[in-house]
Amino acid sequence: MSLRMLSDWRTPSSPATKNARTSSRPARVLLAASVAMFAGALATAPSPEEAGRRGENDEGLLGFIDRQVGGIDKLRVPARDEDLPGPQLPDGSDASGNPRYTTTEAKRYLGKQLFHDPVRTARILPEFGGVLATRQTGSCGSCHQGESASKAGTLINLNVGGEGRGYVTAFGEFVPRRRPRTDLLPRLRDVPLFDGDALVDALPTLTDVYALAGPASPARARKQPDPGQLLATGRLDALDSVARNAPGVLGAAFNNRLLLGGFAGEPDASPGGLNPFNDPAQESVALLLLDAHRMLDFQSAVLQTFPAYRKLFREAFPAEAAQADADGNLDKLINDETVLRATATFMRTVVTRNTPWDRFLAGDRRALTAAQRRGARLFFTPAAGGAGGAGCYTCHSGPQLNKQVNDPDVAGAGKFVEENFFNIGLNDHPVQALNRAARKDPNFLDDGRREVSGREGDAFKFRVVTLRQLKDARFFFHNGAFTSVRDVVEYFNRGVPQNAQSGSSPTLTRRFTNPRGPGFPAGLGLNSRQVDDLTDFLVNALYDPGFVTYDPKSPTRTFQLTRPDFTYSRDRPDLAALGAIDGRPISGLAQDNNDPLSRRDQGLEFLDVTSRVSATLVGRQRFKGSQLDVYRIANNSSALIDTNLLVIAKGLSPRITLANGAGTTSAGAPYRRIFLRDGVLRPGQSITVALEFRRQRRDPEISYNLSLLSGQGRP
């Protein structure tokens, strides 16, 4: 199969498109966190402080919010997927009647499978630095997982070339973890981002270096007619990492531009546009990411080999299936275009419907705490003229809180475009250091919307995004510089730019620096308790556990593949009959990431580390009917021991029990699970482990051998 870049991207049913992608772009990712606040008109209502003292009831707060947004229904999430915003073309027209964009359950289910299946990352080309061992190890879900608010949950976002997904602490907290592969030889050390024995990155994903621009700097003009030879590309090198914080998929249906600078959904004729099919933002971003993340032109042949995928494509695309049958050509059914359409349908249906905020809007008076009600009032009270609020709602309105409050709306996705982009004076993401090195420009700063629009007046502007699920997001803004929601609120409260270059630009918005208006100091002027109340509202009132953990009673679908999706033997026996394996995507690979550490993180396999450690018995106490053995376990190897450590007592008589064990292995041996600090036991580190055995008087003596495994789940 020959490599086809987006510059001459074709589909089985489409003619060759124009040479639209012929230059460098810094890395793009879906959506980026940016909480832009705006000073609106004064409200005829008590100040937030006064309302809090009066203990205003829910009806009063609902009425106040209703007046602020022009109708409370504008904040309610549709109960059915078919009522979510329809597709909107780049020119703002409604395309809901176009069958290309019809939302069906068959397309949504197929799109969800494809989103989380690593089998698609098949375009690994060694001639550009690709490492064949990373083939089919990452997916869309590598940087967008439910436990992290459909974001990566890590500062450095890694797809192909990364390892690990995350581990669970002793307190049940999920900790995202994805790092450069440490089990492969170092590559591309010219401009390393990571030290040590791990894959390194030379260019961020989506940055290309062409001969015409010179060997040391990326091409600048995106649509120059002949960029010359492609010398290097971040889309095909060893490590798939982006130069912005990976944002969430959540609420994608409610925006007419996606990606940080609005690249997805932009007209193809725009200076920075690349939308050959004139698609809405959701289909547009799905196409762009096929090229960015090692899938374009290679995934279809792989997907066609799975009978269960062939069935799902037939169900999702009956017209294309009929054409494929008539022509005897499966390419007419399973191709890059049908993949992007199914994936876009899934992304369009990713919403939360069961937060305390949603229940409050539906009339549940007990849904919000007193502090959260005070926070909600601050959120919906203007900042201008000393009104005393934060004014968040002016930029964060609509059902997913990601639209301007005065957006006239089109099909629910919003009509405003440029009004949704703001410069709030931020630093760069760490991976942009690779772009500065490639350009030989130490002063280069990610210029956001300007790259797409070509307008100087858009420099350093980034898009407003949803505020739902922030509790799990972990890193905020396009640079990932903040790690708590309270820090974000404090940043707006101060109104002082983080970066001198973007902070001194004429594009810096007064919504950030001076939201209270002329004659007032910078920032919002909130006191500490108000910051706490607003943070409580953002973190807890807008959080839906059903997005993370399957709840059959919740109206919110879990983002990850879970019991209804891949318990094929019970819910989809037709797919089970075609080879689908319970608990895995259709391909049978691990969900999201298929590297060894990720498989251990997901409990799909375990690594025997007995030979890497020393287990020294340092104490033994015998009591009536029990024996307590205390071991010092040390990592004697030069490699990390990851995830949980499972200490297994092999050869133990079945009459003897391990009282503090977690269960028994599939072979019947009892084991104890040890939750490692930070998810690792480093070389030279040691831990103390106690094993408590119980026996009856006539039971045999306690005798066993220790075996140690790395992994989560039941071995």
Beta strands, then each sheet from edge to edge (+ up, - down):
strand 1: 162-163
strand 2: 166-168
strand 3: 174-176
strand 4: 179-180
strand 5: 208-210
strand 6: 230-233
strand 7: 421-422
strand 8: 462-463
strand 9: 607-608
strand 10: 613-623
strand 11: 626-635
strand 12: 641-642
strand 13: 645-650
strand 14: 657-658
strand 15: 663-664
strand 16: 670-674
strand 17: 680-681
strand 18: 686-694
strand 19: 705-710
sheet 1: 1+ 4-
sheet 2: 2+ 3-
sheet 3: 5+ 6-
sheet 4: 7+ 8-
sheet 5: 9+ 19- 13+ 16- 15+
sheet 6: 10+ 11- 18+ 14-
sheet 7: 12+ 17-
end
